[in-house]
Amino acid sequence: MGGRAMSRTYFVPFDGSPLSRTALRRAGELAADETAVLAFIVVPHGNTSWARERDLLEPGEQYDADAIIEAAETAVSSIAPKATFEHAFVGKRSVSGRIAGVIRRRAAEADADIVFLGSENAGHIVTSVADVAPSVAATGSYDVYIARRSDPA
């Protein structure tokens, strides 16, 4: 049975945070040639402080959706050059449950084999509601890789 190897998809919710950068790096390192890596960012539209906290806007810079997406895409390509980058926008004050829902739907659409999460509180998956990662990790249609410690800068 010398058939073609089945392709796989590694899906990485990316928000520019150190842990999401580590998760993306791991996905890129572990991806075989036939494995696609998809980095997906969900941006709260108009939320300047969210973008600054993740180094996607410079201090004092006005909110600019295109600049945020460009900064995120540049970060993704520098961390995992073979990764595909996609984005979606949600409302400025969207709660983590809404963001997690967008991420889960895109992971399902991508037919993700493994979702690579960066989450400090991943050890509290059952009880934590403060983070997007537990909600994304709770879905049973894919395996989950959790990066709990960010790589040194």
C-alpha positions in Angstrom: 0.0 0.0 0.0 2.3 2.7 -1.2 -0.3 5.4 -1.2 0.2 9.1 -0.6 0.6 10.2 3.0 -2.5 11.8 4.5 -2.1 15.5 5.1 -2.7 16.9 8.6 -3.5 20.3 9.9 -2.1 21.9 13.0 -4.2 24.9 14.0 -2.8 27.6 16.2 -5.0 30.3 17.8 -2.6 33.2 17.7 -2.9 36.5 19.5 0.7 37.8 19.6 1.1 36.9 23.3 4.4 35.1 24.3 2.5 31.8 24.9 0.8 31.9 21.5 4.2 32.6 19.9 5.6 29.5 21.7 2.6 27.4 20.6 3.1 28.5 17.0 6.8 27.8 17.2 6.1 24.3 18.5 3.6 23.6 15.7 6.1 24.8 13.1 8.8 22.6 14.6 6.7 19.5 14.8 5.0 19.8 11.4 6.1 17.3 8.9 6.3 18.2 5.2 2.7 17.1 4.6 1.4 19.0 7.6 -0.3 22.4 7.2 0.1 24.9 10.0 -2.7 27.5 10.2 -2.3 30.4 12.5 -5.6 32.2 13.3 -6.0 35.4 15.1 -9.3 36.8 16.4 -9.1 40.6 16.8 -11.5 42.5 19.0 -12.2 45.4 16.5 -11.4 48.8 17.9 -9.7 47.5 21.1 -6.5 49.4 21.2 -5.4 48.2 24.6 -5.8 44.6 23.5 -3.5 45.2 20.5 -0.9 47.1 22.5 -0.8 44.4 25.2 0.2 41.9 22.4 2.8 44.2 20.7 0.6 44.5 17.6 0.4 48.3 18.0 3.1 50.7 19.1 2.6 52.7 22.2 0.7 55.9 21.3 -0.3 54.5 17.9 -4.0 54.9 17.0 -6.1 51.8 16.4 -5.6 50.6 12.8 -7.0 47.2 11.9 -4.8 46.8 8.8 -1.7 47.6 10.9 -2.7 45.1 13.5 -3.3 42.3 11.0 0.0 43.2 9.2 1.9 43.1 12.5 0.3 39.7 13.4 1.1 38.3 10.0 4.7 39.4 10.2 5.1 37.8 13.6 3.6 34.6 12.3 5.8 34.4 9.3 8.9 35.1 11.4 8.0 32.4 13.9 6.7 29.7 11.5 7.6 30.7 7.9 5.5 27.9 6.3 2.4 28.7 8.3 -0.7 30.1 6.7 -2.2 33.1 8.4 -5.9 34.0 8.7 -7.8 36.4 10.8 -11.3 37.3 12.0 -12.8 40.3 13.8 -15.2 40.3 16.7 -16.7 43.2 18.6 -14.5 45.5 20.7 -15.7 44.1 24.0 -16.3 40.5 23.0 -16.0 38.0 25.9 -13.6 35.1 25.8 -16.5 32.7 25.2 -17.4 34.5 21.9 -13.7 34.5 20.8 -13.4 30.8 21.7 -16.5 30.0 19.7 -15.0 31.7 16.6 -11.8 29.7 17.1 -13.6 26.4 17.6 -15.6 26.9 14.4 -12.5 27.8 12.3 -10.6 24.8 13.8 -13.5 22.5 12.8 -13.7 24.1 9.3 -10.0 23.5 8.9 -10.4 19.9 10.0 -7.7 20.4 12.6 -5.8 17.3 13.8 -4.1 19.1 16.6 -4.8 22.5 18.1 -1.7 24.2 19.7 -2.7 26.4 22.5 -0.7 28.9 24.6 -2.3 29.1 28.0 -1.0 29.9 31.5 -4.0 28.4 33.2 -4.3 25.3 31.0 -3.9 23.2 34.1 -7.3 24.5 35.2 -9.2 23.4 32.0 -12.2 22.0 33.8 -12.8 25.0 36.2 -11.4 28.1 34.5 -13.6 30.4 32.6 -11.2 33.3 32.4 -9.3 32.2 29.3 -10.2 31.3 25.8 -8.0 28.2 25.8 -10.1 26.0 28.2 -13.1 26.4 26.0 -11.2 25.6 22.8 -9.5 22.6 24.5 -12.8 21.1 25.6 -13.8 20.2 22.1 -13.2 16.5 21.4 -12.8 16.6 17.6 -9.0 17.3 17.8 -6.0 16.6 20.0 -4.6 19.5 22.0 -1.0 20.6 22.5 -0.6 23.1 25.4 2.3 25.4 25.8 2.3 26.6 29.4 5.7 28.3 29.5 6.8 30.8 26.9 10.2 30.5 25.2 12.8 33.0 26.3 12.7 36.1 24.2 
